[in-house]
Amino acid sequence: MAGKPEDKNLDYESPDARLGGLTELSNLYGLTPKVEAAIIGAIAEGHRERLISLIAPLHPADQADMVERLNQAQRHRFTLMMRQHLNAQMLTYLPEDILEEVVSVYGVDGLAQALPELDSDDAVDILEDLEDEEQAEVLAAMPVGERLIAEDALSYPEHCAGRMMQREVVVCPSHWTVGQSIDYLRGLSDDELPDDFYVIIIIDPARRVKGQVRLGRLLSSGRPVRLENIMETAPHQIPATMDQEEVALLFQRYGLVTASVVDAQNKLVGVITVDDIVDVIQEEAEEDLMALGGVSGAHLRASLIASVQSRFLWLFVNLMTAILASVVIGFFDKTIERLVALAVLMPIVASMGGNAGTQTVTLAVRALAMRQLGDDMVNRFIFREAMVGLVNGFIFALVTGLVALLWFQNLYIAIVMGLAMIANMLAAALSGAGIPVLLARLGVDPAVSSSVFITTVTDVIGFLTFLGLATLFLV
């Protein structure tokens, strides 16, 4: 199919002629530029059947990607044209702001009909992104069974296992045989089976988890074999209230593919699978990255006012810290007037300290996020980073001191430069390691706040030591 010349050179002048080729192309390669152009053309021309034929072969993730690429007017028209043919799975891939736009056109009734087609965890993921009033309307319009499941999930705190777990679970008693279990699975309808599952959970009469049987082991065992003889223990049972970040760490640490979720009475209430964890890991990593940059909650489609608001606070804090550093410089204005070389060299000291502090704080924030900095590790981590800062300080003291000596032909300026570099690199290492730990113990997110404090420390210490030493030894 890929080798046909018509697939490589589609005739864009003839919409009807190109339809079949583009559909084949989208099956092979997903959302290509040609498919994207054809979809936009179909929207502009109002060709509903052609639009459906182009969208249907795409994976739901590619469909969501296509919706994101459209402008607001195109999205509105697209949703109206596809209203009866939208893949509900596509909604799970949309960012919150785009989802709101689509849902506003899709309507409460349309969404209420679409959500039962999804696994419970995906349906809840969409519902929790809606405004409270809109969420209540959608829940009221959903079938009773699905509504009760969704309401139970939404009763758990945000970002916990109870919100992200899948309620559709395949369970069997331990005394069943392999043959009974396979016959039981074959007798279930598509709606009763999860879309993706990897194990059968073995439970007792009180619905407490006894173990699990992997599907591969089930299929390779003889029909008369009892499940209790081939089941594995399931030591990693996740409380429904566990934070999603902790759940992700469990999956990473133990290489889990699936894990049972239990309530306060240790009764099975759902399962979490690795595909959900990938989303959590990406979400948490993106959140920490944006926080370190001081742009938490920002995104490419944010309005001008929202973008300004999200960045204003930390820019204002940075302004205050910059003023503090300037005040320190102001104490030594007479010294700088007498030795212009100091004004040339002091940014080097502050810049090196700032970069060294950023390196250390990045390590510290990651270690805290991965729960690697327990009480027994904190002191060792801070000591090691102090040694790293001290060694780097001596190395760069020699380098920058030599540069200052060759540049200004003044041995004392070179010595002051070297000593200030050592002091600031050490201060950067200590603050970069210590401040995130302190903030975490105070209940403040270190990813959000650390960088501002590190910059303040390195600027103030750098200018204070460099200009202070210069005042003592040169003036």
N, C-alpha and C positions, 0 to 999 in steps of 0.2 A: 504493500500500500504506500509506504514511504517513498518507493522508487518511482512512482508514477509522475510524469512530467507535469501533469495538470495540478498536482499538489504543491509543486514548487513555484509555479507561475500562474496563480489564480487570476481569472479575469475579473477585475474590480469594476468594470463598466457594466457588467451584466449580473445584477444581484441574484437572480434566480439560478443562473448557471453556476455561480460560485458557491451556492449554499451547501451542496453536497460535499464539495472539496474542503470547505472550511470546517464542516462538522467532523470530517475525518481528521483534519489537521488538529482540531481541538482535542479529539480523543487521544491523539498521539503525543502532543506536546503541551497540552494545557492552554494557558492564556498567552498566546503569541501576539505580537504586534498586529498581525493581519486579522486575527480573530477579534482583538480589541477594536480595531478600526471598523470591522464589519458590524460589531455590536452597537457601537456609537452611531453608525450609519442607520442601522435598523431602528434605533430609538428616535433619531431625528426624522426619519421618513414614516414612522408610525407603523412599521411592518411587524405586527405582533407575532404572527406565525414564524417568521424568519428569526425573530429575537428568541423565541422559545426554543427553536431548533439549534440555535447557536449556544444558548446557555445550558440547556439540559445535559449535554455530554461532559461539561466541565465538572471537576471535583468541587464540592461545596467551598473549599478554601479558595479556589480560583474564582468561583462566583463572588465570594465576599471581596476578594481583591479587586475584581472588576467594579463592584459597587463603590468601593473606596475611591477608585480612579475617576469616577464620574463627578461632575459638579452638582450642586444642590438641585438645580432645575432638571438635569438629566436623571438624577436619582429618583426624583419625584415621578417623572414620566416612566422610568424603568419599573418602579414598584407598581404603578397603576397597570402597566401593560402585563406584568408578570404576576399580578396579585393572586390568581387562582393556580399558578404553577410554580410558585417559589418553593425551593427546597428548604424545609425547616432547618436542616442541618447547617445551611449557609449562615443562619442567624447567629450561630454559636461562634463564628469566626469574625464577626463584625466588632469593631471598637465601640465603646459605649455611646459616643456622640453620634456615630453613623447609625447605630441600632435604633436610637431614639427617632431619627428621621424616618427610617424605614417603617418602624412600628406605627408612627403617626399616620402614615398612609395606609399601611396594612390593616389597621383598625383593631379594636379590642377583640371583636368576634373572630377575625381572621387569625390573630395570634393565639387565641384560646383554642382554636381548632388545630393549629399547627403544633403547639407544644406537646400534646400527648403522643405525637409521632416520634419524639426524641426520648433518649434515656433520661431518667429522672435528674441526674446530675447536670446534664446539658440544659434541661428545661429550667432548673433552679438558677443556673448560671445566667440565663437570659432574664429571668424574673427579677433577680436581685439588682440588675442594672436599671430597672425602671423606677420612675418616681413612685412614691408610696400610693398616691391616689390611682395612678394608672395600673400599678401592680394589683391593687385590690379589685379593680374592675376586671382585669384579666382572670384573676383567680375565681371571681364570682361566675364568670362565663365558662370556666373549664368543667369537664365532667367530674362528678363527685370523687371518684377514686383518685384521679390524678391531682385534683385540688387538695385532698387531704395529705397526699404524699408531699406536695410542694409546700403546703403550710407547715408541715412537720419540719421540713428541711430549713425553712426560713425562720423557724423558732430558735435555731441555733445561732450563736454569735457569728458575725462575719469572719471570713478567712479561717474557718476551723474545719475539721474533718467532717462534721455533720453537714456542712453546706456543700462540700465537694464530693461526698460519697455517692455511689450509685446504689439505688434501692433494689434494682432488679438483680437478685442473687440466686444462683443455682445451688440448692442445698439437698443433701441426702442423709439419711440415718446411717450409722456405722454398720448395722447388721445387714444392709442391702448387699447384694452381689453386684459384680460388674455388669452382668447381663440385665439385672433389674434396672440399674442406673441408666444404661444405654437406652433401654426401652422407654424409660421415663422421659429422657431427653427427647427422644424421637416423637413422643406423644405431645410435647409442648408446642404451642403455636409460635409463630414468629414474634407476636406481641409479648409472649410470656418469657422468651429468651432474651438476654442482653445481647446487644449488637456485638460486643467484644467481651469474652471471658476466657480465662486460662485455667481455672481450677474449679473443682466442685467442693464446696464447703461442707464438712461433716459436722453435724450438730447432734446434741442430745435432746431428749424430750422437752427440756426447759429452754431450748434454742441457744444454749451455750456452745461455743465453738470447741470441738474436740480435735480437729485437724483439717487437712485438706488433701485432695487427690488431684494431681496435675492431669490434664486431659491426655497428654502423651502416655502417662503411666496407665491411665484407665483403658485406653484403646489397645495397649500392648499386653494387657492382662487377660487371662481366660475368663469366660463368662461366669463360671461357678465361684470365682475368688471373691471373698468378702471385702468390702471397702476398708474395714478396720485393719485388714492385713497388709494393705498397700498405702494407707494414708500416711502423710507426714504430719508431725506436730506443727502447729501454727503459733510460734512463740511471739510473733510481732502482731499483736492485736492492738488496734489503735483506738483510744478513747474518742468518742464522738466530739468532745470539746477540745481536742488537741489542736494547737495552731497549725495552719497549713505549712508554715516554714519548718516546723518540727517534723511534720509528716514527710516532707521532701527530704529532710536530712536522713530519716530512717530508710527511705527508699534508696538513697545514694549510698549510705554506709553499708547496707546489707544486700544490695543488689536485688531488691524486691521487684517483682512484676505485678503482684497484687497483694493486698492485705485486708484482713477483716476489720470492720469497725464495730465496736461494741458500745452499749450504753452503760449507765452507772451500775446496773445489775449484771454486767458482763454478758448480756444477751446480744446476739447478732442483729445489727440494724442495717448493715450495708457493706459494701466493699469499695476500695479505692484501687484503681488500676494505674499503670505506669503512664498512660497517655495523659491522665489528669495531672500527674506530677511534672511532666515536661512543661505544661502551661504554668504551673506554680513556680518552677525554677526560673523560667523566662521572666515571669512577672516580678519576682523578688529581685532578680539581677537587674532588670530595667529600673525598678524602683530605687535600688541602691545607687546605680549609676547616675540617675537623674538627681538624686539627693546630693551626691558628692559634687555635682555641678551647680547645685543651688537652683534647679529648675523642676522641682517636684511637681507632678501633676500637669506639666506642660506637654503639648503635642502639636504636631504640624498644622492641624486644622483649628487650633484655638483662636478665638477672636482677639483683636488688638487689646481690648481692655483686660481680658482674662490673662493674656501673655504678660502684660505690664504688671498686673497684680501678683502673678506667680513669682515674678523675679524681683519685685521692688524691695521686699523685706530684707533679703540677704544682701542686695546691693546697698541698701541703707546701712546695714550692719557693717559691711565692708568699708563704707565711707567713714563710719565712726572709728573703725580700727586704723584706717589710713590717717585720720586726723590725729589719733593717739601717737602713731609713728612719727608724724610731722612735728608734734609737740616735743617728742624726744630729740629730734633733729634741731628744733628751735633752741633747746638748752645749750647747744654747742655752736651757735651761729658765729660767734667770735672766732672760734677755732677754725671753722670752715673758711671764714674770710681771710685768715692768715695763711692757710694752706689749701689752695684750690685743688690739689691732688686728692684731698679727702672726698670732695664732692664727686670726683671722677670714679673713685674706687668703692665708695660705700654701697652703691647698688649691687655690686658683685657679691658682697658679703650677705646682704639680705636675700638676694635671689638664690644663692646656693643653699642657704638655710631653708628657704621656702620649698625648694624642690626636694631637698632631703626629707623635710617634714612630710611632704605629700607622699613620698615613697613609703615612709614608715606608717603613716595613717592609713594608707590603702591596705597594707598587710594586716594592720590591727583590725580594721573594719571587716575585712574578709574573714579573719580568724574568729571574730566575735559572731559573725553571721553563721559560720560553720560550727559553732559551739566548740572550738578548739582551745579557747582560752579559759580553762577552768581556774579555780583558785590556786592550784598547784603550779600552773603554767605561767601565771601573770608575771610574777617576779622574775622568772627566768627569761621571759620574752622581753621585758623592759631592760634587764641587764644586758642581754645579747644585743638589742638594738642600740643601747648606749655604747657598747664596745664597737659596733659597726660605725656609729657616728663619730666616735673618737678616732678610730683608724682612718676613716675617710677624711676627718678633719685635719689630721697630721699630713696626709698625702696632699690634699688641696691647699694646705697652708704652705707647703714647700713650693707648689706650682704657682699659686697666686703671689706668694712672697717674691719669687724669682721674677715674675712678670712685673710686679711693682718696682723691684730694684732696677731692672733693665729700662723700664719706662721713665722713672723719675730720678734715677741715680741717687737714691737716698735709702741707706741701710735701715734707718729707724722706721721709715714708712713701711718698708718690707716686713720688718719684725712685727709692727702693729697689725698689719694686714694678716699675717700668719696667725697671730694669737687670737684675733677676732674671728677668724675662720674656724679655728678649733672650738672656741667657745660657742659659736652659733650652730655648728654642725652637731655638737653634743646636745645643745638645748633643743634643736630640731628633733633629734632622735628620742630624747626623753619625753618631750611633749607629744610627739607623734604617736608614741607607744602608750603613754599614760593618759592623755586626755580622752581618747575613745573609751578606754576601760572605765574611767571615772564617770563619763557621761552615761554609759550603759548601766552602771550601778545606780545612777540617779534616776534611771527610767527614761532618759532622753535618747532618741535615736542618734547614735554616733555618726551614721552616714550623713545626716543632715547638718549637724552642728560642728563636727570636728575641724573641717577645712578652715572655717573662719577663725577659730581659736588658734590653730597652728600658724596661720599667716600672721596673726597679731603677735604671737610669741617670737617667731623668727625675725619679724621686722623690728620689734622693739629691742630684743636681745642683740640682734645684729648691729643696729645703729648705736645702741648704748655702749656695747663693748668696743666697737671700732672707734667711735668718736671719743668715748671716755679714755681709752688708752692713748689715743692721739693727744688729747689734752694733757695727760700726765707726762708723756714722754717726749712729745714734739713741741709743745707750747709752754 
